[in-house]
């Protein structure tokens, strides 16, 4: 899913502070939703170059499945309904 297609999805079910889980092929990546379709997340290929970044949720999605993984330890898949 490219970024132009991704932007057509509704993220209105998300609230600030939600933990977003990106299901990659061989691992899971996590971010914290901060509103306006943005997350903050820890990224880097090795400890010496790792940083905390602020990015678009769609940039990090890379077309992979996204779910909500909040503190209640319940994994619920985020319902994205196609917009326009």
N, C-alpha and C positions, 0 to 999 in steps of 0.2 A: 504494500500500500504506500504510494508516494505521499509526500507532504501535502500536495494540493487536494488529494482525495481525503486524507486524514482530517484536514481542517473542516470537512463537511459533517463530522460527527459531533454529537452533543455531549458535552462533559458537565452538564448542569447538575448531575447527580453527585458530583464530587464536592467536597467541602475542604477548606483550608485545614491542613494537618493530616489529611488522609494519607495512608501509606499506599503507594502504588507499586505493584509487582509487575515487572516486565518478564514474561516467560520466554527466555532465549532458548535456542536449541539444546545447549549443554549446561546452562546455568540460569539462575534468576538474578535479575538486577532490581534494586529498590530505589525509590525516590519518595520524597514528601511533597504532596501537592500544596502549592502556595497561592492558587487562584490564577485566573486569566490564562488557563491552559499551560501553566508553568510548574516545574518541579525543581527542587534542589536535590542533588545526589552526589555521592562520592564516586569519583571515576579516576581511572589510570591503569596502565598495564603493569606497573611495578611500584612498590612503595615510594621510591625516590621521585616519581613524577605524578603521584596521586594528588588530586585536589577536589575540593567541593565546588560544584558548578551549579549555575542556574540555567535551565534549558527549557525549551518547549517540550511538552509531554509527547508531541508527535515526532520530534527529532529523535527522542530516545526510544520510541516504540518500534521503529524500523519495520513496521508491519507485523510485529509479533503480538501475541495475545497479551492483554492487560487485565489485571484483576486488582481488587481492593483487599488489602491485608492489614486491617487495623488492630488495635490493642486487644480487642476482645477475643483474639486468636481464632476468629471465624474467617475463613477465606471465602469471600463472595465475589463472583465475577461481576465486573462493572457492566451495566447495561448501556451500550452506546447505540442510540437510534440515529439513523441517517437523517441529516438535516435537509437542506435545500434540495 
